[in-house]
Amino acid sequence: MKKFTMAVNGYNKHEVNNFVSKVIIEYESLLNKLKLKDQEIAILKQKAERFNGMENSLNRALIVAENSSSEMRKVAKEEANLIIEDAKRNASKIINDSLKQAAETDAEVVALKKQIQIYKARIKQVIEEQLAMVDDIDKIES
């Protein structure tokens, strides 16, 4: 916890202002990281959709190949099945990676929220201490 030196009218304003500025910079940095994670998740979702589109295209190609000839149908079907399996493996990997990143992002959000609560509590405590000092000054003047 940051400790501030005392000045004539309470805590040293320069130190307090510097501390608040650092907290703001750190908070903005964390928000930017969160936005980047959201962008990464969106990109990974687009890639998964693209693989699903590829799978649909392969299924249509398989139907055309079946109409061409029975031998070409057999070869095309085997190739399509291999490609589909590969696409499914890749899609599963991408989805698992996306879910992992989403969980990490959620954990970061929780950590950020906790840090914000801690910072708010600290600032509130400092303000309450300063108010108590003002009340003490009023008592001395009375």
DAUR-V611278 format. One record per pair of residues at least 12 apart in sequence whose C-alpha atoms are under 7 Angstrom apart, sorted by the first residue. I is the first residue (numbers start at 1). J is the second residue. D is the distance in Angstrom with one decimal. If there is no record, write none. Layout:
# DAUR-V611278
I|J|D ; I|J|D
This chain:
# DAUR-V611278
4|16|7.0 ; 10|130|6.6 ; 34|105|6.9 ; 37|105|6.6 ; 41|98|6.0 ; 44|94|6.7 ; 44|98|6.3 ; 48|91|5.6 ; 48|94|6.5 ; 48|95|6.9 ; 51|87|6.3 ; 51|91|6.4 ; 55|84|6.1 ; 58|80|6.4 ; 62|76|6.4 ; 62|77|6.1 ; 62|80|6.9
